[in-house]
């Protein structure tokens, strides 16, 4: 797979994820581009961990969103049933929000852990340390999400990821192997008379046929 295409897709995908904090639909497009890039780079560097960890990060992110939605509506539904059957209004809405936040926080943390692993391997293989820094910031951002500042930290992390992708150095094509030096050809041990063309020994002074002196070469 082409390293250049992996760099481009990864950089564009990271930018889309960063912009997704303002326009969420772009995040999904960005994550898809990121996964394609990580797959190509995993093939290029011959390390499955780059793609596998990124894929698990994506899966945990989806589970976190879906799980938070399910927990939220489950609490709301339970509260409504409880109010109808008992006649007491219980503030299940607050519980539903807290439950959804907890579920989302846990899976966001798992997502950040696996993304950090993927970027750590990519940093080692590409020798681009920007990925290490970005992975650490993603983890810190996931922890701080509970106090809202984490979103800003994560935004900075994805910008660094984009910079890291575009900064990956393309290795020059290997030079063709040098041709093995040819051994000098051994002398034939024969000389020819310049008058009659007869073959003579290499140390002969006179031609064995015509008797004329052989010229020195």
N, C-alpha and C positions, 0 to 999 in steps of 0.2 A: 504494500500500500504506500501511497505517496506521503512523505513527511510534510510537504508543503500544504497539501489539502487538509491534513489533520490539524496543522497549525492554524490555518485560516478558519476552518469550521469551529475549532475550539475557541479562538479569539472572538469570533462573531457570536457564538453561543453564549460566552461569558458576558459579553456586552448586553445581549438581549436579557439575560437573567438579571443583570444590574438594573436595566431600564424597567424590568418587570415589577420592581418595587413601586413604580408609579403606574405602570400599565400592565397588570397581571397576565393578560393573555400572552404577552411576549415571553414570559418566564417559561411557559411550557415549550414554546418553539426553541428557546435557548437551551433548555435541558436536553431536548432531542438532539440538537446540533452538537451539544457537549458530549453526549453519549456516543454519537457516531465518531466524533473526533477521538475520544478515548479508546474506542475500538481500533481505529486505524493506528494510533500511536502504540497501543498494546501489541499489535501485529508487527509494527516497525521495530520496536525495541525488544520484541519477543518476550514479553512479560504479561501474562494474563491478569495479574493483580491490578494493573492500571484500570482495565475495563471492569473487572468483577467488582472491585470495591466501589467504583463510581455507580455501577448498576444497583448495588445494594443501597447506596445512599439515596438514589432516586426512588427505589421501592419503599424505603422507610419514610421518605417524604410524602409519598402518596398515601401510605397507611396512616400517617399522622393526620393528614387533612381529612380523609374519609372517616377515620376513627373519631376525630373531634366533632364532626358533624353528627355522627350517629349518637355519640354520648349526649350532645346538646339536646337533640330532639327526643332522645329516650328519657332524659330528665323532665323535659317539658311535658311529654305524654304521661309519664308517671305522676307528675304533679296534678295534671288535669284529672286523671282517674281518681287520685286520692281526694281531691276537692269535691268531686261529684259524689263519691261513695260515703265520705265522712262528714261533708259539710264544712270542713275546716280548710281555709286557704293556707297552704304552706308555701313559703318562698322558694319553690323549686327552680325558679328562673335563675336565681343567684347560684344555686348548686349546679345547674346545667352549664352555666358560663365557666364556673371554676373547674368542673369536670372536663369540659372541652379544652380548656387551657392546659390542664395537667397532661392530658393525652397528647395534645399537639406538642407540648414542650418536650416530653420524653422522646417522642419519635423524631423531633427536630434535632435533638441531641445525638441520637443514633445516626441520623442522616449526616450530621456534621462530622462525626467520628469516621464514618466510611469515606466521605469525601476527602477528609484529611489524609487517610491512608492512601487513597488513590493518588493524591497530589504529592505525597511524600515519595512514592515510588517513581512517579514521573519526574520529580525533581532530581532524584538520584540518577535516573537513566539519561535525562537530557542535560544534566549539570546546570539547570536553571533554578537558582535558589529562590526565585520569586514564588514558586509553587509552595515551597515549605512555609514561607511567611503567610501566604494566602490561606493555606490549610489551617494554620494556627488561628488566624483571625476568624475563619468560619466557625471553628470550635468555640472560641471566646464569644462570638456573636450569638451562637445558639444558647450559650449559658446566660448571656445578658438580655436575651429576648424577653425574658420575664419582666424586665424593667424598661422595656421599649428601646433602650439605647442600642440593643443588639442589632436592630435592623440597620442602623447606620454603619456599625462595624462590619456586618455582612456585605453591605453595599461596597465598602472599601475593599473587602476581600475579593469580591467578584471582579472588581476593576483590576486588581493585581493579577488575578488569574488570566484575564484578557491580555494584560501586558506580558505575562509570562509566556503565553502561547506564541505571541508575535515575536518574542525574543529568542525562541528556541533556535539554536544555530544549526544550519544545514551542513552536514559533513561533506567535504569535497569527495568527488568520485575517486575511487582507488586507481592508482596508476597501473598501467599494464605491466606485467612482469618483464624484467629485462631478459633479453635473449642470452643464453649461455654462450660464453666465449668459445669459439671454435678452435680446436687444437690445430697447431700448424701441421701442414701435410709433410710427411716424411719425404725426403728426396728419393727419387726413383733409382739412383745409383747408375744411371745410364746417360751417355751423351751421344750426340749424332755428328757425324762428319759433315762439315759444311760444303764439301765438294761432291761426295757421292751419296750422302745420306745414310751411310751404314751406321748401325748402332754399335757403340763401343762402351767399354767400362768407364766409370766416372773418372778414374785416375789415368786413363790412357793419354799418351802424348801424341802418338801417331795413329792414323787410321789403319785398322787391321786389314782392310781390303785394298785401298788405293795407296797406302803408305804415306800420304801427305800429313803434314802437321795439323793437328786439330787446334782450332783457335780457342783460347781461354774465354769462358763466359764471365 
